[in-house]
């Protein structure tokens, strides 16, 4: 301590010490603030990229669900169970992607995945129930019933996709620069 006091004994040297100390403190503050701003910007950019990926996953869900519904409610005997299973898996995969993005990056988003899993599940159960009848000639009444059920399921899927897209748009507004 005596060594430090002897070096900075003169007023000019003390002023120089204060100036250097302030410069170092300001430089450290600037570096810390810069890092803070950069990390915030990087986080926002990451979240925006994940929102874009989430939006694309919702589009995949919408597309595969519509194909799945068309296949399940098709009155054609050419529809195979393998096709239905493949489309069912693709639909479930798209829902898992959506759930993954929301759970990892947006845990505060109000999202009930079970609500969105119901339509594909009920469609699959209906397909299994009606599968035996697919090979026989369907009556006009039965074809009309299937068409009505398809329309209802398809509109639910479209509404679900719209709800999810609106949720993404709200998340985008809250996370944009």
C-alpha positions in Angstrom: 0.0 0.0 0.0 2.9 2.3 0.8 4.2 1.6 -2.7 1.0 2.7 -4.3 0.8 5.9 -2.1 4.4 6.8 -3.0 3.8 6.4 -6.8 0.6 8.5 -6.7 1.8 11.1 -4.2 1.6 14.0 -6.5 -1.8 15.6 -7.5 -1.1 15.1 -11.2 -0.5 11.4 -10.8 -3.6 11.1 -8.6 -5.7 12.8 -11.3 -4.1 10.4 -13.9 -5.1 7.4 -11.7 -8.7 8.6 -11.4 -8.9 9.2 -15.1 -7.5 5.7 -15.9 -9.9 4.1 -13.4 -12.9 5.9 -14.8 -11.9 4.9 -18.3 -11.6 1.3 -17.3 -14.9 1.3 -15.5 -16.6 2.9 -18.6 -15.0 0.4 -20.9 -16.2 -2.5 -18.8 -19.7 -1.1 -18.6 -19.7 -0.6 -22.4 -18.6 -4.2 -23.0 -21.2 -5.6 -20.6 -24.0 -3.5 -22.1 -22.9 -4.6 -25.6 -22.9 -8.2 -24.6 -26.4 -7.8 -23.1 -27.8 -6.2 -26.2 -26.2 -8.8 -28.5 -27.5 -11.7 -26.4 -31.0 -10.2 -26.4 -30.9 -9.6 -30.2 -29.6 -13.2 -30.7 -32.4 -14.6 -28.5 -35.1 -12.6 -30.4 -33.7 -13.8 -33.8 -33.7 -17.4 -32.5 -37.3 -17.0 -31.3 -38.3 -15.5 -34.6 -36.7 -18.4 -36.5 -38.4 -20.9 -34.3 -41.8 -19.1 -34.9 -41.2 -19.4 -38.6 -40.5 -23.1 -38.2 -43.6 -23.5 -36.0 -45.7 -21.8 -38.7 -44.3 -24.2 -41.3 -45.1 -27.1 -39.0 -48.6 -25.9 -38.7 -48.9 -25.8 -42.5 -47.6 -29.4 -42.6 -50.2 -30.4 -40.0 -52.9 -28.7 -42.1 -51.8 -30.4 -45.3 -51.2 -33.9 -43.9 -54.5 -33.7 -41.9 -56.4 -32.8 -45.0 -54.8 -35.6 -47.0 -55.5 -38.0 -44.1 -59.2 -37.0 -43.9 -59.6 -37.3 -47.7 -58.1 -40.8 -47.5 -60.1 -41.9 -44.5 -63.4 -40.7 -45.8 -62.8 -41.9 -49.3 -65.4 -44.2 -50.6 -62.9 -45.8 -53.0 -62.0 -49.4 -52.3 -58.4 -48.6 -53.5 -57.6 -46.9 -50.2 -55.2 -49.2 -48.3 -54.7 -49.4 -44.6 -51.0 -48.7 -45.2 -51.9 -45.3 -46.8 -54.1 -44.4 -43.8 -51.5 -45.4 -41.3 -48.8 -43.5 -43.1 -50.9 -40.3 -43.3 -51.9 -40.8 -39.6 -48.2 -41.0 -38.6 -47.4 -37.9 -40.7 -50.2 -36.0 -39.0 -49.1 -37.1 -35.6 -45.5 -36.2 -36.4 -46.6 -32.7 -37.5 -48.5 -32.3 -34.2 -45.4 -33.5 -32.3 -43.3 -30.9 -34.0 -45.7 -28.2 -33.1 -45.8 -29.4 -29.5 -42.0 -29.5 -29.4 -41.5 -26.0 -30.6 -44.1 -24.7 -28.2 -42.7 -26.6 -25.2 -39.1 -25.7 -25.9 -39.3 -22.1 -27.0 -42.7 -20.8 -26.0 -43.7 -22.5 -22.7 -45.9 -19.6 -21.8 -48.1 -20.1 -24.8 -51.6 -21.3 -24.0 -51.9 -24.4 -26.1 -53.9 -27.6 -25.5 -52.5 -30.3 -27.7 -55.2 -32.8 -26.8 -57.8 -30.6 -28.5 -55.9 -30.9 -31.8 -55.2 -34.7 -31.5 -58.9 -35.5 -31.3 -59.9 -35.0 -34.9 -57.2 -37.3 -36.4 -57.9 -39.9 -33.6 -61.7 -39.9 -34.1 -61.2 -40.0 -37.9 -59.0 -43.1 -37.5 -61.5 -44.8 -35.2 -64.3 -44.0 -37.7 -62.1 -45.4 -40.5 -61.4 -48.6 -38.6 -65.1 -48.9 -37.8 -66.2 -48.4 -41.5 -63.2 -50.3 -43.0 -65.1 -53.5 -43.5 -67.9 -51.6 -45.4 -65.5 -50.0 -47.8 -65.3 -53.0 -50.0 -69.0 -53.2 -50.5 -71.2 -50.8 -52.5 -72.2 -47.9 -50.2 -75.7 -46.6 -50.3 -76.2 -43.0 -51.3 -77.3 -42.3 -47.8 -74.1 -43.7 -46.4 -72.0 -41.8 -48.9 -73.7 -38.6 -48.0 -73.2 -39.3 -44.2 -69.5 -39.9 -44.9 -69.3 -36.7 -46.9 -70.9 -34.7 -44.1 -68.6 -36.2 -41.5 -65.6 -35.5 -43.8 -66.7 -31.8 -44.2 -67.1 -31.5 -40.4 -63.7 -33.0 -39.7 -62.0 -30.9 -42.4 -63.5 -27.7 -41.2 -62.4 -28.5 -37.6 -58.8 -29.1 -38.9 -58.9 -25.8 -40.8 -60.2 -24.0 -37.7 -57.5 -25.7 -35.6 -54.8 -24.6 -38.0 -56.2 -21.1 -38.1 -56.2 -21.0 -34.2 -52.6 -22.1 -34.2 -51.5 -19.6 -36.8 -53.2 -16.8 -34.9 -51.4 -17.9 -31.8 -48.1 -17.8 -33.7 -48.9 -14.3 -35.0 -49.5 -13.1 -31.4 -46.2 -14.7 -30.3 -44.5 -13.0 -33.3 -45.8 -9.6 -32.2 -44.6 -10.1 -28.7 -41.1 -11.3 -29.8 -40.3 -9.1 -32.7 -37.5 -6.5 -32.7 
